[in-house]
Amino acid sequence: MNNDQTILQGTLLAIDTSTSSMSVALTNGGELLGELNSNAERNHSIHLLPHIQQVLASAGLHSRDVDAFAVGVGPGSYTGVRIGVTVAKTLAWTHHKVLLAVSSLEALALGGVHTMMESQSNTVKVHTLGASALAQLDELQETVWVVPMFEARRGQAFTALYEAANHKWSCLATDGIRLMSNWSDELLERAMDMNGMAERPDRIIFTGETGLHEATIKQFCESWSGRAEIVHHEMRARYTADLGRQHWKNGHIQEPHGLIPNYTQLTEAEVKWQAQAQEGK
């Protein structure tokens, strides 16, 4: 089997542990073979390997049978991201298989727009049809801006901006930690800028951990003249798999020992250490 056939037909195991939602998915080509999701952030280290074994066993496979491993590299929970990345790196290195790094926020954004599409039409059943969510974007009849969000406390969120349109999926603002009140203002300014580089959106959706920022989002929706809404969606590794396979196709493969997670911000321990260091000067 040549490389192109391996990418199209090979099995890919995707993992994301960047939030309280731990997700493992197994795909073959664009077909979803199995997925297991749970919400137990403090127990990711205990449950991840059993979940992987369960998903593989349901398909009659062992980890050595997998052709590629895709992992959400954050941003998100420092400990959560580290657990998922460590496991994926270990599996890829042990079995000499392909390792793929996927933005957790991008996977969340792709899942959010797919959830929106499913809610609009009973005919959109991407993964049961054997097509990836990226391929399903060809059916979009509008330009949608997607704002994925993971809670980061103190009025902040890990967030970014992605654009979904017919035959197009792109990043307009890279992953980062942002104060939501300021980010909301920036998004509104971008959306209303008729001279901007990006196409003005027909719809803007917020997805992910939006709960603590609903007042800010509501204010944005009231200020924006177009359609804007919250789409309720949690992290699902099936979308990590879709993006991972695209990276695989494009040759964006990681070396296990060189893969560094996107922690985005200092850990609390590092913040305290820096504060103590400054006080000691």
One Martini backbone bead per residue (centre of mass of N, CA, C, O) as a GRO file, in nm:
protein
  281
    1MET     BB    1   0.093   0.038   0.026
    2ASN     BB    2   0.076   0.351  -0.029
    3ASN     BB    3   0.063   0.654   0.115
    4ASP     BB    4  -0.212   0.753   0.002
    5GLN     BB    5  -0.368   0.492   0.085
    6THR     BB    6  -0.311   0.507   0.385
    7ILE     BB    7  -0.456   0.776   0.436
    8LEU     BB    8  -0.739   0.687   0.320
    9GLN     BB    9  -0.744   0.377   0.477
   10GLY     BB   10  -0.636   0.424   0.740
   11THR     BB   11  -0.583   0.418   1.076
   12LEU     BB   12  -0.712   0.651   1.333
   13LEU     BB   13  -0.614   0.786   1.646
   14ALA     BB   14  -0.793   1.000   1.867
   15ILE     BB   15  -0.698   1.264   2.109
   16ASP     BB   16  -0.861   1.442   2.397
   17THR     BB   17  -0.749   1.629   2.720
   18SER     BB   18  -0.788   1.960   2.752
   19THR     BB   19  -1.042   1.890   2.917
   20SER     BB   20  -1.308   1.748   3.083
   21SER     BB   21  -1.328   1.629   2.793
   22MET     BB   22  -1.285   1.304   2.711
   23SER     BB   23  -1.148   1.182   2.388
   24VAL     BB   24  -1.205   0.894   2.167
   25ALA     BB   25  -1.106   0.806   1.825
   26LEU     BB   26  -1.194   0.593   1.538
   27THR     BB   27  -1.058   0.576   1.205
   28ASN     BB   28  -1.144   0.508   0.848
   29GLY     BB   29  -1.077   0.740   0.694
   30GLY     BB   30  -1.402   0.885   0.722
   31GLU     BB   31  -1.472   0.659   0.921
   32LEU     BB   32  -1.647   0.591   1.210
   33LEU     BB   33  -1.576   0.332   1.445
   34GLY     BB   34  -1.521   0.504   1.723
   35GLU     BB   35  -1.644   0.648   2.045
   36LEU     BB   36  -1.524   0.810   2.357
   37ASN     BB   37  -1.689   0.984   2.628
   38SER     BB   38  -1.588   1.207   2.904
   39ASN     BB   39  -1.628   1.360   3.251
   40ALA     BB   40  -1.289   1.361   3.410
   41GLU     BB   41  -1.032   1.546   3.461
   42ARG     BB   42  -0.891   1.413   3.725
   43ASN     BB   43  -0.900   1.111   3.548
   44HIS     BB   44  -0.734   1.085   3.284
   45SER     BB   45  -0.489   0.907   3.378
   46ILE     BB   46  -0.681   0.656   3.435
   47HIS     BB   47  -0.886   0.642   3.162
   48LEU     BB   48  -0.746   0.658   2.886
   49LEU     BB   49  -0.634   0.373   2.824
   50PRO     BB   50  -0.902   0.216   2.857
   51HIS     BB   51  -1.045   0.373   2.631
   52ILE     BB   52  -0.859   0.292   2.403
   53GLN     BB   53  -0.897  -0.015   2.434
   54GLN     BB   54  -1.205  -0.013   2.387
   55VAL     BB   55  -1.211   0.109   2.101
   56LEU     BB   56  -1.027  -0.103   1.971
   57ALA     BB   57  -1.182  -0.364   2.053
   58SER     BB   58  -1.449  -0.290   1.897
   59ALA     BB   59  -1.256  -0.326   1.618
   60GLY     BB   60  -1.028  -0.550   1.656
   61LEU     BB   61  -0.780  -0.388   1.790
   62HIS     BB   62  -0.452  -0.268   1.815
   63SER     BB   63  -0.223  -0.025   1.853
   64ARG     BB   64  -0.033  -0.158   1.626
   65ASP     BB   65  -0.270  -0.121   1.393
   66VAL     BB   66  -0.217   0.168   1.386
   67ASP     BB   67  -0.116   0.433   1.164
   68ALA     BB   68  -0.230   0.682   1.346
   69PHE     BB   69  -0.175   0.970   1.571
   70ALA     BB   70  -0.400   1.199   1.720
   71VAL     BB   71  -0.357   1.523   1.898
   72GLY     BB   72  -0.446   1.739   2.136
   73VAL     BB   73  -0.237   2.043   2.211
   74GLY     BB   74  -0.425   2.267   2.246
   75PRO     BB   75  -0.551   2.453   2.448
   76GLY     BB   76  -0.567   2.426   2.822
   77SER     BB   77  -0.520   2.203   3.034
   78TYR     BB   78  -0.220   2.130   3.144
   79THR     BB   79  -0.259   1.837   3.241
   80GLY     BB   80  -0.439   1.732   3.015
   81VAL     BB   81  -0.255   1.780   2.774
   82ARG     BB   82  -0.013   1.613   2.876
   83ILE     BB   83  -0.149   1.337   2.879
   84GLY     BB   84  -0.228   1.306   2.580
   85VAL     BB   85   0.052   1.360   2.454
   86THR     BB   86   0.211   1.136   2.597
   87VAL     BB   87   0.049   0.897   2.488
   88ALA     BB   88   0.079   0.951   2.183
   89LYS     BB   89   0.388   0.952   2.175
   90THR     BB   90   0.427   0.665   2.285
   91LEU     BB   91   0.269   0.508   2.069
   92ALA     BB   92   0.422   0.611   1.819
   93TRP     BB   93   0.708   0.523   1.913
   94THR     BB   94   0.661   0.221   1.977
   95HIS     BB   95   0.517   0.164   1.669
   96HIS     BB   96   0.615   0.346   1.438
   97LYS     BB   97   0.415   0.598   1.398
   98VAL     BB   98   0.209   0.840   1.324
   99LEU     BB   99   0.221   1.194   1.420
  100LEU     BB  100  -0.044   1.429   1.522
  101ALA     BB  101  -0.112   1.778   1.544
  102VAL     BB  102  -0.391   1.937   1.718
  103SER     BB  103  -0.603   2.179   1.762
  104SER     BB  104  -0.843   2.203   1.998
  105LEU     BB  105  -0.995   2.453   1.889
  106GLU     BB  106  -1.033   2.356   1.599
  107ALA     BB  107  -1.197   2.103   1.668
  108LEU     BB  108  -1.423   2.258   1.809
  109ALA     BB  109  -1.504   2.434   1.566
  110LEU     BB  110  -1.575   2.207   1.370
  111GLY     BB  111  -1.794   2.085   1.553
  112GLY     BB  112  -1.976   2.336   1.571
  113VAL     BB  113  -2.047   2.361   1.264
  114HIS     BB  114  -2.162   2.074   1.240
  115THR     BB  115  -2.387   2.104   1.448
  116MET     BB  116  -2.529   2.330   1.297
  117MET     BB  117  -2.587   2.165   1.038
  118GLU     BB  118  -2.755   1.941   1.173
  119SER     BB  119  -2.981   2.137   1.284
  120GLN     BB  120  -3.073   2.221   0.978
  121SER     BB  121  -3.034   1.905   0.888
  122ASN     BB  122  -3.121   1.564   0.835
  123THR     BB  123  -2.889   1.505   0.604
  124VAL     BB  124  -2.655   1.564   0.814
  125LYS     BB  125  -2.427   1.271   0.829
  126VAL     BB  126  -2.116   1.250   0.819
  127HIS     BB  127  -2.005   0.977   0.975
  128THR     BB  128  -2.215   0.777   0.839
  129LEU     BB  129  -2.110   0.846   0.534
  130GLY     BB  130  -1.779   0.874   0.535
  131ALA     BB  131  -1.736   1.180   0.589
  132SER     BB  132  -1.592   1.458   0.654
  133ALA     BB  133  -1.636   1.765   0.793
  134LEU     BB  134  -1.471   1.913   0.579
  135ALA     BB  135  -1.632   1.807   0.332
  136GLN     BB  136  -1.916   1.918   0.434
  137LEU     BB  137  -1.861   2.226   0.371
  138ASP     BB  138  -1.968   2.217   0.073
  139GLU     BB  139  -2.279   2.271   0.184
  140LEU     BB  140  -2.234   2.552   0.236
  141GLN     BB  141  -2.429   2.877   0.200
  142GLU     BB  142  -2.221   3.017   0.402
  143THR     BB  143  -2.054   3.242   0.613
  144VAL     BB  144  -1.865   3.121   0.898
  145TRP     BB  145  -1.799   3.215   1.222
  146VAL     BB  146  -1.576   3.062   1.466
  147VAL     BB  147  -1.591   3.056   1.837
  148PRO     BB  148  -1.386   2.905   2.039
  149MET     BB  149  -1.419   2.774   2.393
  150PHE     BB  150  -1.217   2.794   2.688
  151GLU     BB  151  -1.187   2.807   3.009
  152ALA     BB  152  -0.965   3.064   3.207
  153ARG     BB  153  -1.055   3.267   3.383
  154ARG     BB  154  -1.092   3.594   3.471
  155GLY     BB  155  -1.260   3.650   3.191
  156GLN     BB  156  -1.133   3.417   3.031
  157ALA     BB  157  -1.020   3.262   2.713
  158PHE     BB  158  -0.978   3.009   2.506
  159THR     BB  159  -0.920   3.132   2.170
  160ALA     BB  160  -1.065   3.192   1.837
  161LEU     BB  161  -1.073   3.212   1.461
  162TYR     BB  162  -1.301   3.070   1.227
  163GLU     BB  163  -1.363   2.973   0.879
  164ALA     BB  164  -1.668   2.880   0.712
  165ALA     BB  165  -1.697   2.750   0.377
  166ASN     BB  166  -1.717   2.688   0.065
  167HIS     BB  167  -1.425   2.509   0.036
  168LYS     BB  168  -1.359   2.635   0.339
  169TRP     BB  169  -1.081   2.642   0.589
  170SER     BB  170  -0.994   2.891   0.839
  171CYS     BB  171  -0.763   3.109   1.005
  172LEU     BB  172  -0.801   3.440   1.160
  173ALA     BB  173  -0.727   3.357   1.471
  174THR     BB  174  -0.523   3.257   1.692
  175ASP     BB  175  -0.445   3.091   1.950
  176GLY     BB  176  -0.561   3.203   2.282
  177ILE     BB  177  -0.560   3.426   2.554
  178ARG     BB  178  -0.866   3.608   2.643
  179LEU     BB  179  -1.046   3.880   2.701
  180MET     BB  180  -1.377   3.878   2.636
  181SER     BB  181  -1.450   4.177   2.617
  182ASN     BB  182  -1.227   4.246   2.406
  183TRP     BB  183  -1.286   4.022   2.197
  184SER     BB  184  -1.570   4.113   2.128
  185ASP     BB  185  -1.487   4.386   2.010
  186GLU     BB  186  -1.298   4.276   1.792
  187LEU     BB  187  -1.506   4.106   1.641
  188LEU     BB  188  -1.696   4.337   1.567
  189GLU     BB  189  -1.491   4.499   1.404
  190ARG     BB  190  -1.429   4.280   1.196
  191ALA     BB  191  -1.724   4.227   1.094
  192MET     BB  192  -1.762   4.551   1.009
  193ASP     BB  193  -1.521   4.536   0.808
  194MET     BB  194  -1.535   4.612   0.468
  195ASN     BB  195  -1.194   4.630   0.431
  196GLY     BB  196  -1.122   4.358   0.488
  197MET     BB  197  -0.975   4.049   0.418
  198ALA     BB  198  -1.229   3.926   0.503
  199GLU     BB  199  -1.523   3.791   0.481
  200ARG     BB  200  -1.825   3.867   0.550
  201PRO     BB  201  -2.038   3.737   0.765
  202ASP     BB  202  -2.349   3.565   0.806
  203ARG     BB  203  -2.226   3.407   1.062
  204ILE     BB  204  -2.199   3.372   1.427
  205ILE     BB  205  -2.027   3.139   1.643
  206PHE     BB  206  -2.043   2.996   1.966
  207THR     BB  207  -1.824   2.750   2.127
  208GLY     BB  208  -1.838   2.555   2.418
  209GLU     BB  209  -1.724   2.735   2.703
  210THR     BB  210  -1.979   2.979   2.757
  211GLY     BB  211  -2.126   3.017   3.038
  212LEU     BB  212  -1.947   3.270   3.174
  213HIS     BB  213  -2.011   3.450   2.878
  214GLU     BB  214  -2.314   3.519   2.802
  215ALA     BB  215  -2.330   3.826   2.837
  216THR     BB  216  -2.117   3.900   2.625
  217ILE     BB  217  -2.252   3.748   2.389
  218LYS     BB  218  -2.522   3.893   2.397
  219GLN     BB  219  -2.409   4.172   2.335
  220PHE     BB  220  -2.296   4.097   2.063
  221CYS     BB  221  -2.562   4.001   1.927
  222GLU     BB  222  -2.698   4.287   1.961
  223SER     BB  223  -2.469   4.445   1.787
  224TRP     BB  224  -2.504   4.253   1.562
  225SER     BB  225  -2.667   4.250   1.244
  226GLY     BB  226  -2.640   3.961   1.231
  227ARG     BB  227  -2.592   3.636   1.282
  228ALA     BB  228  -2.601   3.511   1.627
  229GLU     BB  229  -2.465   3.231   1.832
  230ILE     BB  230  -2.506   2.950   2.032
  231VAL     BB  231  -2.326   2.637   2.017
  232HIS     BB  232  -2.371   2.331   2.151
  233HIS     BB  233  -2.039   2.198   2.227
  234GLU     BB  234  -1.816   1.934   2.261
  235MET     BB  235  -1.549   1.767   2.273
  236ARG     BB  236  -1.439   1.574   1.976
  237ALA     BB  237  -1.226   1.337   1.828
  238ARG     BB  238  -1.342   1.323   1.539
  239TYR     BB  239  -1.219   1.611   1.467
  240THR     BB  240  -0.928   1.544   1.519
  241ALA     BB  241  -0.920   1.331   1.295
  242ASP     BB  242  -0.983   1.508   1.052
  243LEU     BB  243  -0.738   1.700   1.090
  244GLY     BB  244  -0.518   1.485   1.104
  245ARG     BB  245  -0.560   1.373   0.815
  246GLN     BB  246  -0.491   1.640   0.678
  247HIS     BB  247  -0.202   1.657   0.783
  248TRP     BB  248  -0.110   1.392   0.662
  249LYS     BB  249  -0.162   1.470   0.367
  250ASN     BB  250   0.038   1.738   0.404
  251GLY     BB  251   0.294   1.637   0.591
  252HIS     BB  252   0.220   1.702   0.911
  253ILE     BB  253   0.461   1.559   1.091
  254GLN     BB  254   0.566   1.426   1.395
  255GLU     BB  255   0.812   1.416   1.639
  256PRO     BB  256   0.782   1.280   1.936
  257HIS     BB  257   1.026   1.439   2.091
  258GLY     BB  258   0.926   1.735   1.955
  259LEU     BB  259   0.653   1.757   2.086
  260ILE     BB  260   0.471   2.056   2.178
  261PRO     BB  261   0.259   2.192   2.363
  262ASN     BB  262  -0.021   2.430   2.395
  263TYR     BB  263  -0.039   2.613   2.683
  264THR     BB  264  -0.013   2.953   2.650
  265GLN     BB  265   0.035   2.940   2.967
  266LEU     BB  266   0.115   2.964   3.271
  267THR     BB  267   0.142   2.813   3.541
  268GLU     BB  268   0.074   2.857   3.865
  269ALA     BB  269   0.358   2.784   3.961
  270GLU     BB  270   0.506   2.986   3.776
  271VAL     BB  271   0.370   3.243   3.874
  272LYS     BB  272   0.462   3.218   4.169
  273TRP     BB  273   0.765   3.206   4.112
  274GLN     BB  274   0.787   3.484   3.976
  275ALA     BB  275   0.676   3.650   4.212
  276GLN     BB  276   0.897   3.561   4.416
  277ALA     BB  277   1.135   3.662   4.248
  278GLN     BB  278   1.052   3.962   4.249
  279GLU     BB  279   1.049   3.996   4.562
  280GLY     BB  280   1.367   3.911   4.592
  281LYS     BB  281   1.493   4.181   4.446
   0.00000   0.00000   0.00000
